[in-house]
Amino acid sequence: MDDLVGALQRDGFNAKLRNRKTVVKLEGLSNFVSISKDIAADKYKIKTNDTALSILASFFLLFGLYGINQASGGNLLDFVLVTFSVLSFVIVILTELKVTKLRAAIDRLNRGTSA
């Protein structure tokens, strides 16, 4: 995993080793991305945790819109929930857009390790 961290840092990524996983902080407004080694397949796997954040943002959006609908205009908490959910969706989209370069680097490393 130290070789992976070194290779990613040479490619310009902010990568660190934590708990036998490589954690990459993408620039700007985005989530952390973790990379682990699948020993059986002898490949690196990328995990973005975007699914959990999207589900959480969906619930916040649902509850916020429900509160706005029920309270005839809503209160501040409902608007905060809707705003937070929209921000979370934007972060998920930005993370997926920024992780494409990282996926290309990991694919190149996977071809190098399995060859």
C-alpha positions in Angstrom: 0.0 0.0 0.0 3.0 2.3 0.5 3.8 1.9 -3.2 0.3 2.9 -4.1 0.5 6.0 -1.9 3.8 7.0 -3.5 2.5 6.4 -7.0 -0.6 8.5 -6.4 1.4 11.3 -4.8 3.7 11.3 -7.9 0.5 11.7 -10.0 -0.5 14.7 -8.0 -3.1 13.3 -5.6 -3.2 14.0 -1.9 -3.0 10.4 -0.7 -2.3 9.1 2.8 -2.3 5.6 4.4 -4.9 5.0 7.2 -5.9 1.7 8.7 -4.6 -0.4 5.8 -6.5 1.8 3.3 -5.3 4.6 1.1 -7.4 7.7 1.6 -7.3 10.3 -1.1 -8.6 13.9 -0.6 -9.7 15.3 -3.9 -9.3 19.0 -4.4 -12.1 21.4 -3.8 -15.6 20.5 -2.7 -15.7 16.7 -2.6 -15.7 13.6 -0.4 -12.8 11.5 0.7 -12.1 8.5 -1.5 -10.7 5.3 0.0 -8.7 2.7 -1.9 -8.3 -0.9 -0.7 -6.5 -3.9 -2.1 -8.7 -6.9 -3.2 -6.3 -9.7 -2.5 -8.3 -12.4 -4.3 -8.5 -10.3 -7.6 -5.1 -8.7 -7.0 -6.6 -5.3 -7.8 -7.2 -2.0 -6.1 -10.8 -1.0 -5.5 -12.1 2.6 -5.1 -14.9 3.4 -2.6 -16.5 6.8 -2.6 -19.3 6.4 0.0 -21.5 8.4 -2.4 -24.4 5.9 -2.1 -24.8 6.5 1.6 -24.6 10.3 1.2 -27.1 10.2 -1.6 -29.6 8.2 0.5 -29.1 10.5 3.4 -29.6 13.6 1.2 -32.8 12.1 -0.2 -34.2 11.6 3.2 -33.3 15.2 4.2 -34.9 16.5 1.0 -38.1 14.4 1.6 -38.4 15.6 5.2 -37.6 19.2 4.3 -40.2 19.3 1.5 -42.8 17.5 3.6 -42.3 20.1 6.4 -42.6 23.0 3.9 -45.8 21.5 2.5 -47.3 20.9 6.0 -46.4 24.1 7.7 -47.8 26.4 5.0 -44.5 27.8 4.0 -42.4 25.9 6.4 -40.0 27.0 9.0 -36.3 27.6 9.0 -35.4 24.0 9.8 -37.2 22.7 6.7 -35.4 25.2 4.5 -32.1 24.1 6.1 -32.8 20.5 5.4 -33.6 21.2 1.7 -30.5 23.3 1.4 -28.3 20.7 3.0 -29.7 18.0 0.7 -29.1 20.1 -2.4 -25.5 20.8 -1.2 -25.0 17.0 -0.6 -26.2 16.2 -4.1 -23.8 18.7 -5.5 -20.9 17.3 -3.5 -21.7 13.8 -4.8 -21.8 14.9 -8.4 -18.5 16.8 -8.0 -16.9 13.8 -6.3 -17.9 11.6 -9.2 -16.6 14.1 -11.7 -13.2 14.4 -9.9 -12.7 10.7 -9.3 -12.5 9.9 -13.0 -8.8 10.9 -13.1 -8.2 8.8 -10.0 -10.0 5.8 -11.6 -7.7 6.1 -14.6 -4.6 6.1 -12.4 -5.9 3.1 -10.5 -6.7 1.2 -13.7 -3.2 1.9 -15.0 -1.8 0.6 -11.7 -4.1 -2.5 -11.8 -2.8 -3.3 -15.3 0.7 -2.9 -14.0 0.2 -5.2 -11.0 -1.7 -8.0 -12.8 0.7 -8.1 -15.8 
